[in-house]
Amino acid sequence: MIGTTEHYRAYRPRPLKPEEKEKVTLIFGGLTWKHERLMQAVLENAGYRAKPLPQIKREDLDVGKEFIDPGACCPAIFTAGNLARFLKDRVEKEGREVVKDNYVFVTAGACGPCRFGQYHESYERVLEGTDLRDFRLFLVDILKMEQEEGGLEITTSLTLGLLYAVFMGDLLTDMEYATRPYEVKEGNTERVLKESVELAYESLRKKPVVEGKWKSLAWHILTSHFVKTLRDIAELWKEIEVDRLRVKPKVKITGEFWLQTHEGEGNYRIKQWLEEEGAEVIPPPIAVWMDYLMHMELWKMEESKDFVKRYYLKKYLLKFLIWLYHLTYNRLRRSLGNIPNPLPPQEELKRLADPFFHFRLAGGEGHMLIGKALYVYFNKHAHMVCELSPYGCLPNTMSAGAMQAVLGKYPDLLYAPIEIKGDAEVHALSRCQMILTEAKKRATLEFEEVLEKTGLTPEDIKNYEEENTNLKSAFLKIPHYGYAGTSANYVMYIAKKMRRV
């Protein structure tokens, strides 16, 4: 018998009505637990109930493959499986009707060469597979200052609050990874980090809700509310004692957005693994991505200036916004003693990448993958670069392919490209370990060279530290003296204080 053909029907979620705000919980995910906790505070400040999805687990990959195309990239599969696991658990505990009416999944939407623009279709397959077709899924473009499309009301206050949540999450992540490899008492960094995140959470949750686009914009630009919070947080980090004479190679993480940001089983816990193998990790701030998007708009505008109405007005307005973006980020950095890394200069990344990769080939990290690698190489900010790409990711495959030309010209650059499927951990980590071994040798040689140059011994430095105990505090900015490693720069810093150089 011939079955009845059912035509494709585009997914249309039911609107989220204002009166539902108090009973509906927004669920979201895809970032670190720190960023998600702070974004939860901003959503609660706006009057929503919010809850991050559970932490990604290895089983989410298998669950995701049951519902969506198994050839999809692992970020899509992991997220789909994570959502499915959450929905199944909630249906079992609360019932189908409660879940479809009292929960809403909020995720970012985009377009371009990456399949990210079709992720929402994968999530729709999850809803069909879990018999929750009428569950609500909203795609949000947070680059719009305000929008009302029957879903969330994205106001200026909410948008700028989320921006501060990203900034603070980035800065605390930098503090975490700069401190934990050197902590004297194991677990201190994790304890202080959790306390710091909760202080930031309360600050964001209780921030004033300023009505009106321009009033809200002015308050978020001029306020010292978040600066004061970070100064309180700084006092916590001052308590952590560190030993910077532990020689560790620095590893810069780059790659596809989800994989480089993630801190769990979705990327083989690679950041934690690198630390366990004796490295210091330089994590990628999310703020770099938004900086990149603004610069892309500026560069595209400059290319087509003859066809842009009021070109100079738009150009200088965008440049002003970029300047304001960096000013705000650096203001928050200063509250933490400038220990978190500054945002890399986008113009410099573009210039470095230009001989190998045109900036208009967007998608993935685009030219930034090459630009970041060369930037840390030339400026000696890291001993090696670890680049994370999903298996079969077209944009990142293009960038990683272009990196071969970079390595041909700069064979001294230590580069570990890791293609992640989600279930090939041993192979991926063994490849990274080979490059890490060479990075360790370079870090040790660098440290020994600085000791020889300054005439100091580790015992000399330890004796000096006993007389100046503030040197052992995690809250101490070590200047960059042209060495990649923290230990080498620290020896030079001590030598200058002792007037040995």
Secondary structure, 3 states (H helix, E strand, C coil): CCCCCCCCCCCCCCCCCHHHCCCCEEEECCCCHHHHHHHHHHHHHCCCEEEECCCCCCHHHHHHHHHCCCCCCHHHHHHHHHHHHHHHHHHHHHCHHHHHHHEEEEEECCCCCCHHHHHHHHHHHHHHHCCCCCCEEEEECCCCCCEECCCCEECHHHHHHHHHHHHHHHHHHHHHHHHHHHECCCCHHHHHHHHHHHHHHHHHHCCCCCCCHHHHHHHHHHCCHHHHHHHHHHHHHCCCEECCCCCCCEEEEEECHHHHHCCCHHHCCHHHHHHHCCCEEECCCCHHHHHHHHHHHHHHHHHCHHHCCCHHHHHHHHHHHHHHHHHHHHHHHHHCCCCCCCCCCHHHHHHHHCCCCCCCCCCCCCCHHHHHHHHHHHCCCCCEEEEEEECCCHHHHHHHHHHHHHHHHCCCCCEEEEEECCCCHHHHHHHHHHHHHHHHHHHHHHHHHHHHHHCCCHHHHHHHHHHCHHHHECCCCCCCCCCCCHHHHHHHHHHHHCCCC
